[in-house]
Structures are given as C-alpha cells and as structure tokens.
C-alpha cells in the first residue's frame, strides 16, 4: 500500500476517533484533542481496520504524533521486511 493511501485511510480513522471533520498531513494527534485513552482507541481501530495485529503500539503515536509521520511508520510496518523478505 502506498504511503498516500495509508495516510488517507489513517486520516479517516483519526478524524473519527478525534471527532473532527478532517485531519491534514501535519495534523498532530495531541494538538487535535487526542490523549492517551483516545490513543488506545485509535491504535485498536487501526489494528482492526488495517490488519496490523500487535505490531502497532501506543508508544508509536507518541513517537510519531503527526499524521504524515505516523502514516510513514505504519507503512513501514506493513511493508515486507528487507531482512526476512516477503512471506
């Protein structure tokens, strides 16, 4: 999945969880009203909708708080590992 597609899908999930109309690439989860409990809800929704399992952690949201950075991180989790190759 391309980073832009990932970002678009994540933007919709972020907007739903945060209760806002839209989230742009520079949108910061915490500046938009997010907090740790909403973060848990967000991570759960992303894991379910994007089938990431336990690879995505709440700490990732603190490390990558903007939509663009978070989408890039999620894209790297979903991509085949260079070390192990594609299964």
C-alpha positions in Angstrom: 0.0 0.0 0.0 1.4 3.4 -1.0 2.1 5.9 1.8 -0.5 8.3 0.4 -3.2 5.5 0.5 -2.1 4.7 4.1 -2.2 8.3 5.0 -5.7 8.8 3.5 -7.0 5.7 5.4 -5.4 6.8 8.6 -6.8 10.3 8.3 -10.3 9.0 8.2 -9.7 6.9 11.3 -8.0 9.7 13.1 -10.9 12.1 12.3 -13.5 9.6 13.5 -11.7 8.9 16.8 -10.9 12.6 17.4 -14.4 13.8 16.4 -13.1 16.3 13.8 -14.1 16.7 10.1 -10.6 16.2 8.6 -7.0 15.7 9.6 -4.2 17.0 7.3 -0.7 15.6 7.0 0.7 18.0 9.6 -2.2 17.3 12.0 -0.8 16.4 15.4 -2.9 13.9 17.3 -2.5 15.6 20.6 -2.9 19.1 19.3 -6.2 18.0 17.8 -7.5 17.0 21.2 -6.1 13.5 21.5 -4.9 12.0 24.7 -3.7 8.6 25.9 -7.2 7.0 26.2 -8.2 8.1 22.7 -4.8 6.9 21.6 -5.6 3.4 22.8 -8.9 3.6 21.0 -7.1 4.8 17.8 -4.5 2.1 17.9 -7.2 -0.6 18.3 -9.2 0.8 15.4 -6.1 0.9 13.2 -5.1 -2.6 14.1 -8.5 -3.9 13.3 -9.1 -2.0 10.0 -5.6 -2.3 8.7 -5.0 -5.8 10.0 -1.7 -4.9 11.7 -2.1 -7.1 14.8 0.2 -6.3 17.7 2.9 -4.6 15.6 1.5 -1.2 16.2 1.9 0.2 19.7 0.5 3.2 21.6 4.1 4.4 22.1 4.3 4.7 18.2 1.7 7.5 18.5 3.9 9.4 21.0 6.9 8.9 18.8 5.1 9.9 15.5 2.3 12.3 16.6 1.7 13.9 13.2 -0.4 12.1 10.6 2.3 12.1 7.9 5.0 10.7 10.2 2.6 8.1 11.7 1.4 7.0 8.2 5.0 6.6 7.1 5.7 4.5 10.2 2.5 2.4 9.7 3.6 1.9 6.1 7.0 0.6 7.2 5.2 -1.9 9.5 3.0 -3.2 6.7 5.9 -3.5 4.2 7.8 -6.7 3.8 10.9 -6.8 5.9 14.1 -6.4 3.9 15.8 -8.7 6.4 13.4 -11.6 6.1 11.8 -10.8 2.7 8.1 -11.3 1.8 6.2 -14.3 3.2 
